[in-house]
Amino acid sequence: MNESQLILADFLPKKLSIVQTIGLQEIDLEKLFQASKNRNSKDITYLYIHPDIDKVFKSLLLKTTVIKAAGGLVRNGEGKFLFIHRLGKWDLPKGKVEGNEKMRSAAVREVEEECGIKVDYLGDKLTTSYHMYTMRGKTVLKQTNWYNMGVNKSPILTPQLEEDITEAKWVDRQDLEKLEDNTYPLITQIIKQIK
């Protein structure tokens, strides 16, 4: 939600900063999303703890328009990772799932389209992320499945300009930290998993 996060958990997570606990009646995704637009709410983590958090999460999904997407964390033959620069921030290639397309197929297609490469290896699912945004005046929740991927050697990248991607580049593991200052919280979490 903008630069804020909502954590649903069945335990109290450690090492959280600027946490605001919320009650069940306050889990209105639309209201939380609008509140997260407030400059004073930037970087706040909303926390809701419940013993049956899966049930709570499923009930939230029923009340929200969900758009499915898929993307990849791509590593080349030199061990570098693929990142794109879109709309002023560093991101990983991803996009919406089309029709009856499988998530894994969509992830490969989107990476190939957005970066002009051929994916040689599709691995396991890395994680699933959720983020909210406004589309045609309505708040939607995008569910993105992220997959480990690989390419042989170090192919030349061609950013898909019509998707507002201005740059695509291979990044060394030791340089990943530099991207964290200009990316989204969800991408920062993925970077932390691979560092």
Phi, psi and omega per residue, in radians:
M1 nan 1.702 -3.059
N2 0.915 -2.097 3.116
E3 -1.811 0.131 3.125
S4 -1.741 2.845 3.127
Q5 -2.241 2.598 3.001
L6 -2.018 2.124 3.105
I7 -1.940 2.166 3.031
L8 -1.851 2.190 -3.058
A9 -2.551 2.799 3.040
D10 -1.862 0.268 3.089
F11 -2.654 2.943 3.112
L12 -1.549 1.870 3.133
P13 -1.138 2.607 3.103
K14 -1.641 2.847 3.036
K15 1.051 0.753 3.033
L16 -1.826 2.429 3.093
S17 -2.036 2.649 -3.106
I18 0.839 1.148 -3.105
V19 -1.775 2.381 3.029
Q20 -2.131 1.972 3.117
T21 -1.339 2.573 -3.128
I22 -2.312 2.705 3.098
G23 -1.672 2.944 -3.084
L24 -0.972 -0.714 -3.130
Q25 -1.139 -0.323 -3.122
E26 -1.615 -0.050 3.133
I27 -1.486 1.252 2.997
D28 -1.944 1.816 -3.028
L29 -0.997 -0.670 -3.140
E30 -1.081 -0.809 -3.133
K31 -1.169 -0.724 3.105
L32 -1.096 -0.708 3.118
F33 -1.089 -0.792 3.129
Q34 -1.120 -0.698 3.119
A35 -1.137 -0.572 -3.114
S36 -1.227 -0.269 3.091
K37 -1.305 -0.359 3.140
N38 -1.158 2.280 -3.097
R39 -0.983 -0.597 3.140
N40 -1.264 -0.305 -3.118
S41 -1.624 -0.006 -3.087
K42 -1.083 2.393 3.100
D43 1.195 0.294 3.060
I44 -1.453 2.470 3.012
T45 -1.851 2.061 3.058
Y46 -1.524 2.368 -3.071
L47 -2.223 2.238 3.043
Y48 -2.215 2.180 -3.122
I49 -1.975 2.291 -3.132
H50 -2.653 2.495 -3.101
P51 -1.167 -0.448 3.113
D52 -2.056 1.190 -3.017
I53 -1.188 -0.491 3.097
D54 -1.097 -0.716 3.117
K55 -1.132 -0.737 3.115
V56 -1.082 -0.782 -3.124
F57 -1.095 -0.787 3.130
K58 -1.084 -0.655 3.125
S59 -1.183 -0.603 3.071
L60 -1.140 -0.714 -3.138
L61 -1.114 -0.596 3.134
L62 -1.138 -0.448 -3.085
K63 -1.661 0.075 -2.991
T64 -2.281 2.539 3.009
T65 -1.333 2.114 -3.106
V66 -1.898 2.253 3.052
I67 -1.913 2.219 -3.123
K68 -1.589 2.409 3.122
A69 -2.474 2.903 3.126
A70 -2.606 2.629 -3.133
G71 -2.750 -3.070 -3.057
G72 -2.438 2.614 2.918
L73 -1.773 1.803 -2.990
V74 -1.776 2.277 3.083
R75 -2.001 2.371 3.121
N76 -1.639 -3.129 -3.092
G77 -1.128 -0.283 3.098
E78 -1.665 0.045 3.132
G79 1.460 0.159 3.118
K80 -1.537 2.734 -3.092
F81 -1.874 2.543 -3.109
L82 -1.552 2.200 3.051
F83 -2.282 2.635 3.089
I84 -2.089 2.685 3.064
H85 -1.936 1.973 -3.089
R86 -2.342 2.289 3.083
L87 0.924 0.693 3.032
G88 1.466 0.063 -3.121
K89 -2.333 2.689 3.034
W90 -1.403 2.425 -3.045
D91 -2.591 3.029 3.000
L92 -1.830 2.590 -3.135
P93 -1.152 2.361 -3.131
K94 -2.858 2.921 3.075
G95 -3.015 3.054 -3.069
K96 -1.250 2.552 3.045
V97 -1.372 2.343 -3.111
E98 -1.730 2.267 3.037
G99 0.846 -2.145 -3.128
N100 -1.625 0.269 -3.117
E101 -1.068 2.469 3.061
K102 -1.317 2.602 -3.116
M103 -1.006 -0.784 -3.103
R104 -1.092 -0.733 3.122
S105 -1.155 -0.705 3.126
A106 -1.103 -0.696 -3.136
A107 -1.062 -0.819 3.137
V108 -1.116 -0.825 -3.131
R109 -1.004 -0.819 -3.106
E110 -1.114 -0.761 3.117
V111 -1.068 -0.792 -3.117
E112 -1.126 -0.742 3.136
E113 -1.176 -0.782 -3.025
E114 -1.300 -0.372 -3.050
C115 -2.158 -0.058 3.083
G116 1.169 0.647 -3.132
I117 -2.209 3.000 3.051
K118 -1.947 2.116 3.095
V119 -1.345 2.202 -3.124
D120 -1.674 -0.362 -3.054
Y121 -2.512 2.224 3.037
L122 -2.005 2.032 -3.088
G123 -1.721 -2.644 -3.087
D124 -1.365 2.885 3.073
K125 -1.267 2.246 -3.137
L126 -1.410 -0.868 -3.110
T127 -2.951 3.004 2.987
T128 -2.136 2.308 3.120
S129 -2.098 2.789 3.129
Y130 -2.321 2.354 2.984
H131 -2.571 2.665 -3.069
M132 -1.872 2.577 3.042
Y133 -2.741 3.010 -3.138
T134 -1.782 2.272 3.096
M135 -2.286 2.080 -3.115
R136 0.927 0.740 3.082
G137 1.377 0.042 -3.118
K138 -2.076 2.429 3.110
T139 -1.393 2.248 3.132
V140 -2.213 2.779 3.115
L141 -1.974 2.109 3.110
K142 -1.690 2.145 3.074
Q143 -1.772 2.059 -3.108
T144 -2.047 2.155 2.994
N145 -1.588 2.235 -3.128
W146 -1.876 2.338 -3.103
Y147 -2.137 2.541 2.975
N148 -1.272 2.374 -3.141
M149 -2.440 2.856 3.096
G150 -2.549 2.685 3.031
V151 -2.276 2.613 3.085
N152 -1.319 2.561 3.110
K153 0.997 -2.453 -3.138
S154 -2.461 1.378 -3.046
P155 -1.122 2.664 3.058
I156 -1.193 2.402 -3.091
L157 -1.745 2.444 3.097
T158 -2.183 1.785 -3.119
P159 -1.148 2.460 3.133
Q160 -1.431 1.634 -3.046
L161 -1.056 -0.616 -3.128
E162 -1.181 -0.216 3.032
E163 -1.782 0.342 3.111
D164 1.129 0.411 3.081
I165 -1.601 1.974 -3.068
T166 -1.637 -0.302 -3.127
E167 -2.731 2.513 2.986
A168 -2.309 2.339 -3.102
K169 -2.625 2.744 3.052
W170 -1.572 2.284 -3.053
V171 -2.101 2.256 3.057
D172 -1.160 2.613 3.124
R173 -0.939 -0.741 -3.103
Q174 -1.226 -0.226 3.125
D175 -1.725 -0.018 -3.116
L176 -1.057 -0.628 -3.117
E177 -1.023 -0.586 -3.132
K178 -1.116 -0.488 -3.127
L179 -1.353 -0.402 -3.044
E180 -1.077 -0.458 3.136
D181 -1.283 -0.304 -3.079
N182 -2.366 0.926 3.084
T183 -2.509 -3.044 -3.113
Y184 -1.629 2.674 3.139
P185 -0.956 -0.647 3.139
L186 -1.144 -0.668 3.123
I187 -1.234 -0.638 3.067
T188 -1.022 -0.715 3.111
Q189 -1.086 -0.700 3.115
I190 -1.172 -0.718 3.105
I191 -1.040 -0.749 -3.140
K192 -1.104 -0.542 3.112
Q193 -1.184 -0.514 -3.059
I194 -1.758 -0.133 -3.137
K195 -1.309 nan nan
